[in-house]
Amino acid sequence: MKPKIIVILNLLLFAIITTALSCDSETPKGTILRTSYKEVDKIRDVSMYGGRIKRIVAHIVIPLGRTEEEVRATLKRAAIEIGTRERAKATTVKGYRPKDKIRTGVWTAGQATYAPNGKWEDASSKAPMAVTVEFSKDSLYFKKDEPPTKTEEKQDLILTSKSGKPINISRKRDSWVSEDIIAKIPSGTRVLVLQRHKQAITPEMLFIRCRVRVNWKGKKIEGWVHGDNIAKNN
């Protein structure tokens, strides 16, 4: 196919997608939706039958400040554009916030699938292509950002546990097995938070771990605790 024809076809495809998004029945006439996005990470190929049925998973970053309709339209546009470009039978696009550095598994803005019947599992079907979009009104994308964390010198925080039992401090961020526990510090002990690690475990919830420094029995100890083991010293 000649390059000029390819360019024309791509322009026509873009026009069709743009028109489809602007004509959404839920969108008031005259409304201009913001649907730009940034494609990130490497596309994951999860094709079927030895690659004969191409299925892919792509990640995008959606700028903050969008309405629910705009997030939905952005996901829809990205799924169609990326799926068409990659000539995939089924495409799933996961949407994230700009601040999300870990983009594996759980999305924080929403997800769209472009496939026969709009279903990932129907990739081998000859049914018409459609888009299904899912997101939560309570997803992390729509929650306000937390205020900046104070520097460790100004923090006045304590270790705490609901049961009142000592808190285990681990040498590893993601492991609390016995061989990784370097100290058991009483609840109520003052600590300095050196680092916070946040990762989405559901579209609505973050799992937070904190690296802390504590002086205990004449020793300076640094290690990791769960975010819910940190509280203000009232």
SULCORVEN-V658614 format. One record per residue. N is the residue number from 1. BURIAL is I if it has 9 or more other C-alpha atoms within 8 Angstrom, else O. Layout:
n,burial
N,BURIAL
N,BURIAL
//
This chain:
n,burial
1,O
2,O
3,O
4,O
5,O
6,I
7,O
8,O
9,O
10,O
11,O
12,O
13,O
14,I
15,O
16,O
17,I
18,I
19,O
20,O
21,I
22,I
23,O
24,O
25,O
26,O
27,I
28,O
29,O
30,O
31,O
32,O
33,O
34,O
35,I
36,O
37,I
38,O
39,O
40,O
41,O
42,O
43,O
44,O
45,O
46,O
47,I
48,I
49,O
50,O
51,O
52,O
53,I
54,I
55,I
56,I
57,I
58,I
59,I
60,I
61,I
62,I
63,I
64,O
65,O
66,I
67,O
68,O
69,I
70,I
71,I
72,I
73,I
74,I
75,I
76,I
77,I
78,I
79,I
80,I
81,I
82,I
83,I
84,O
85,O
86,O
87,O
88,I
89,I
90,I
91,I
92,I
93,I
94,I
95,I
96,I
97,I
98,I
99,O
100,O
101,O
102,O
103,I
104,O
105,O
106,I
107,I
108,I
109,I
110,I
111,I
112,I
113,I
114,I
115,I
116,I
117,I
118,I
119,I
120,I
121,O
122,I
123,I
124,O
125,O
126,O
127,O
128,O
129,I
130,I
131,I
132,I
133,I
134,O
135,I
136,I
137,O
138,O
139,I
140,I
141,I
142,O
143,O
144,O
145,O
146,O
147,O
148,O
149,O
150,O
151,O
152,O
153,O
154,O
155,I
156,I
157,I
158,I
159,I
160,I
161,I
162,O
163,O
164,O
165,O
166,I
167,I
168,I
169,I
170,I
171,I
172,I
173,I
174,O
175,O
176,I
177,O
178,O
179,O
180,I
181,I
182,I
183,O
184,I
185,I
186,I
187,I
188,O
189,I
190,I
191,I
192,I
193,I
194,I
195,O
196,I
197,O
198,O
199,O
200,I
201,I
202,I
203,I
204,I
205,I
206,I
207,I
208,I
209,I
210,I
211,I
212,I
213,I
214,I
215,I
216,O
217,O
218,O
219,O
220,O
221,I
222,I
223,I
224,I
225,I
226,I
227,I
228,O
229,I
230,I
231,I
232,O
233,O
234,O
//
